[in-house]
Structure formats: structure tokens, C-alpha cells
């Protein structure tokens, strides 16, 4: 069997992984322990993120002609890819948190919703809260004035009831 026939299924697997993905982040995992890697994989899995190590040449072939093609510039050294189909910022957020805890681990670059970000850009993306967090903050900011208004109305009503009781 030719080498190309052995490599083609791996390239197809990567293409399928990236098909419909909201984001893909490249990380350098050189120097992390097995325990640290296991913890990272567990955290990615719990967040619904696929985290895999592929040969750089396989990733290079798989991303040709796709929105993820700019990642080829960063395919040097030991590289892993974290892909999310739902939460666009989750791979960057989790990887950045992990990079702070484990020094040899670092972010390389990523493509978030079709836009390429270098190492510095992906660090900024990592600071963006998840969609759910943003929605809950928005809802909280909308509810706060309404709740305050309701309290004021209730106090006015209680004050008027107290005044009516005194007159009787």
C-alpha cells in the first residue's frame, strides 16, 4: 500500500473535523507531562471541544483551500489542534487558561469564525467570555433597573398604605 493511501484517511479526518467548525486553535504542547495533558484533554472534552495531535503535513493538506488555510504559517514543531463547532471562543479560552498554569504549553494561532488571529490576537480572543456568560450579563443588566423600579413602586405603595392607615 502506498504512503499516500495511508495518509489520505487522516487528511479526510481532519477535513471532517474542521467542516462546520466555529473555531480552530493551534497550540504547542512540547514539555507538558502526561498528567497535565490528561487534565487538558478532560477539560476540552467537557467543553465539547475536539483536541487532537496530527502531523503538521497532514493539517497542511487538510486546510488547503479552506478558511483555516492561514494556520499553515504556524505549523512548526509539535502542534495540537483544538476545534469547537459550537462555542467559538472556548478553545482559545481554555488553552490560554492552561498556558498560564503550565509554562511550556502555549498558544500559536487560530481561526475564529473565519478570521485568522496570530499568537497575540488569540490571547485577546481568550479573554472574551462565553456566549452564555455574555447573555447572562446582558439579562442581568436589563433586569436590574426593572427590579429597582419595582422596589420603588412597592415602597411608595407601602408608604401610601401606611398613610391611609393613620388617617383612619
C-alpha positions as CSV (number, residue, x, y, z in Angstrom):
1,X,0.0,0.0,0.0
2,X,1.4,3.4,-1.0
3,X,2.1,6.1,1.6
4,X,-0.5,8.4,0.1
5,X,-3.2,5.8,0.6
6,X,-2.3,5.5,4.3
7,X,-2.2,9.3,4.8
8,X,-5.4,10.1,2.9
9,X,-7.8,8.9,5.7
10,X,-6.0,11.1,8.2
11,X,-6.3,14.1,6.0
12,X,-10.0,13.3,5.5
13,X,-10.5,13.0,9.2
14,X,-9.0,16.5,9.8
15,X,-11.2,17.9,7.0
16,X,-14.3,16.4,8.6
17,X,-13.3,17.8,12.0
18,X,-12.9,21.3,10.5
19,X,-16.1,21.1,8.4
20,X,-18.6,23.4,10.0
21,X,-16.2,24.4,12.9
22,X,-16.7,27.8,14.6
23,X,-13.0,27.9,15.6
24,X,-9.7,26.1,15.5
25,X,-6.8,26.9,17.7
26,X,-3.2,25.6,17.3
27,X,-1.2,25.0,20.5
28,X,2.4,23.9,21.2
29,X,2.3,21.1,23.8
30,X,6.1,20.5,24.0
31,X,7.3,19.8,27.5
32,X,4.0,19.1,29.3
33,X,3.6,15.9,31.4
34,X,1.2,13.1,30.7
35,X,-0.9,14.2,33.8
36,X,-1.1,17.8,32.5
37,X,-2.1,16.6,29.1
38,X,-4.8,14.3,30.5
39,X,-6.2,17.2,32.5
40,X,-6.2,19.4,29.5
41,X,-7.9,16.8,27.3
42,X,-10.6,16.3,30.0
43,X,-11.3,20.0,30.2
44,X,-11.6,20.3,26.4
45,X,-13.8,17.2,26.2
46,X,-16.2,18.6,28.9
47,X,-16.5,21.8,26.9
48,X,-17.4,19.9,23.7
49,X,-14.0,20.6,22.1
50,X,-12.1,18.1,20.0
51,X,-8.4,18.2,20.8
52,X,-6.0,16.1,18.7
53,X,-2.4,15.9,17.7
54,X,-1.7,15.4,14.0
55,X,1.4,15.7,11.9
56,X,1.8,19.2,10.6
57,X,1.9,18.0,6.9
58,X,-1.5,16.3,7.4
59,X,-3.0,19.5,8.8
60,X,-1.4,21.5,5.9
61,X,-3.0,19.2,3.3
62,X,-6.4,19.2,5.1
63,X,-6.7,23.0,5.4
64,X,-5.8,23.8,1.8
65,X,-8.5,25.9,0.2
66,X,-10.4,26.4,3.4
67,X,-10.9,29.3,5.8
68,X,-8.4,27.6,8.0
69,X,-5.5,27.8,5.5
70,X,-3.8,30.7,7.2
71,X,-2.9,28.3,10.1
72,X,-0.2,26.7,7.8
73,X,2.2,29.5,8.7
74,X,2.3,28.3,12.3
75,X,2.6,24.5,11.6
76,X,6.1,24.1,13.0
77,X,7.2,21.9,15.9
78,X,4.9,19.8,18.0
79,X,1.4,21.1,17.2
80,X,-2.0,20.1,18.5
81,X,-5.3,21.5,17.3
82,X,-8.4,22.3,19.4
83,X,-11.6,22.6,17.4
84,X,-15.1,23.7,18.5
85,X,-18.2,23.6,16.4
86,X,-20.4,25.5,19.0
87,X,-18.6,28.0,21.2
88,X,-16.1,29.9,19.0
89,X,-14.0,31.3,21.9
90,X,-13.9,28.2,24.1
91,X,-10.8,26.6,22.6
92,X,-8.8,29.8,23.0
93,X,-10.2,30.5,26.5
94,X,-9.4,27.0,27.8
95,X,-5.9,26.8,26.1
96,X,-5.0,30.3,27.4
97,X,-6.0,29.4,30.9
98,X,-4.0,26.3,30.7
99,X,-0.9,28.1,29.2
100,X,-0.9,30.3,32.4
101,X,-0.8,27.2,34.6
102,X,1.7,25.1,32.6
103,X,4.6,27.2,31.3
104,X,5.9,25.1,28.3
105,X,2.3,24.9,26.9
106,X,1.5,27.9,24.6
107,X,-1.0,29.2,22.0
108,X,0.3,29.5,18.4
109,X,-2.7,30.9,16.4
110,X,-6.2,30.3,15.5
111,X,-9.1,30.9,13.2
112,X,-12.3,32.1,14.9
113,X,-15.4,32.3,12.8
114,X,-13.4,32.7,9.6
115,X,-10.9,35.3,10.8
116,X,-7.2,34.4,11.4
117,X,-5.6,35.5,14.7
118,X,-1.9,35.3,15.4
119,X,-0.5,34.5,18.9
120,X,-1.3,37.9,20.3
121,X,-4.7,38.1,18.7
122,X,-5.7,34.7,20.0
123,X,-4.7,35.8,23.5
124,X,-7.1,38.7,23.2
125,X,-9.9,36.3,22.0
126,X,-9.2,34.1,25.0
127,X,-10.4,37.0,27.3
128,X,-13.9,37.1,25.7
129,X,-16.4,35.3,27.9
130,X,-18.6,32.6,26.5
131,X,-21.8,33.4,24.8
132,X,-23.8,32.2,27.8
133,X,-21.9,34.4,30.1
134,X,-22.4,37.4,27.9
135,X,-26.2,36.7,27.6
136,X,-26.5,36.3,31.4
137,X,-24.7,39.6,31.9
138,X,-27.0,41.3,29.4
139,X,-30.0,39.8,31.1
140,X,-28.8,41.0,34.5
141,X,-28.2,44.5,33.2
142,X,-31.7,44.6,31.8
143,X,-33.3,43.1,34.9
144,X,-31.5,45.4,37.4
145,X,-33.4,48.7,36.5
146,X,-36.7,46.8,36.4
147,X,-36.1,45.3,39.8
148,X,-35.1,48.7,41.2
149,X,-38.3,50.3,39.7
150,X,-40.4,47.5,41.2
151,X,-38.9,48.1,44.7
152,X,-39.5,51.9,44.5
153,X,-43.2,51.3,43.4
154,X,-43.6,48.8,46.3
155,X,-42.2,51.3,48.8
156,X,-44.5,54.0,47.5
157,X,-47.5,51.7,47.8
158,X,-46.4,50.7,51.3
159,X,-46.0,54.4,52.3
160,X,-49.4,55.2,51.0
161,X,-51.0,52.3,52.8
162,X,-49.3,53.5,56.0
163,X,-50.6,57.0,55.4
164,X,-54.1,55.7,54.8
165,X,-54.0,53.6,58.0
166,X,-53.0,56.7,60.0
167,X,-56.0,58.7,58.7
168,X,-58.5,56.0,59.7
